[in-house]
């Protein structure tokens, strides 16, 4: 029961972050699940894989509520979705396949480096301007890369989609909303890939389906969906710059700890 409450708390925080920053919540869920699964004694070889796969499965639900809230506010940039969605679907599946070939400590170290990238991106202020998006081929290519990395690290893509759209000149609110809409196809494709890739792994713990740990999913998803709706509403009301900077510093601290742990495990 205590563990379920912990997962529920993680889900609430992840959902709030997902709606507020368009990050999908994975930057909160994956580190928390790595710590929780290590405490439960899960095999280090698949511990991070389970954290990433479970995170993506939760993001399926989180992204639905977050995207719907942004959609109702008319903030989603519909014109770019036909070019972006096919790319993230293909990339999501590829990301799961790549992760299955990595050892647990390698995946954890890679995720820590990714968190550093996310934090640095959040600390930078990118001015809005005239929207200058690339053509359809360019958008699909970028989307495939975003989908691959998102599935590899168990995030909804916002940590890359939002900076990309901001770089192209899209205002923050529309970039976050469009990123939230892309979180669903990324998470669907990625979680299915993790399920298939881990289906017959011999070290899976009880109650795991592929690289998805069902008790953690159940505990987190109950709270993540309503929390993401709250976060999405706050994104349209609050000047979230200072909060974003503080969150970036926390990510750097988490990344440092995960990086040290992953490197030590690799050399053990």
Beta strands, then each sheet from edge to edge (+ up, - down):
strand 1: 208-209
strand 2: 212-213
sheet 1: 1+ 2-
end
